Amino acid sequence: MCGALVLALCGIGAGAADLQDNADLAPTSELSRAAASSSARIQQIGLANRAAIEQSGERLYALIRQSGAAEEAAIVQDGEDLSAQIVQGGYANRARIDQQGNDNQAVIRQLGAYNDARIEQVGDGFRGSITQFGNHQNMQVRQYR
């Protein structure tokens, strides 16, 4: 039911008959194409920010962009081509990206205040990157295979 709501909001119709015949699970269906080209996005501007994204498989991508105040963020992905990005702004920054496997990538940029960051990737292509500018900074990148 929740999946039908999400599909309806994305402009993809999912009627009851459609759900009964499982044609929507075929590799060429609109549902499978939508899942294969995943994306997620959170953009915030001010005050007591927080965010989170959790994904699981296929192409994936995620972005969290915050701007000012008590920020925090997270992104957890799982497998396939992945990517991720957190861009913050100013004040109580934090961030986190965990990935799992396949072609990875990640980016965290922060600007100023109490900073903190973390990227942890587990297998395959990796990359990484953290850029912090001012204040209490802290950093961590771990990659393993």
Secondary structure, DSSP 8 states (H G I E B T S, - for coil): -HHHHHHHHTT----HHHHHH-GGGSTTSHHHHHHHT---EEE--EES-----B--EES---EEE--EES-----B--EES----EE--EES----EE--EES----EE--EES----EEE-SSS----EE--EES----EEE--
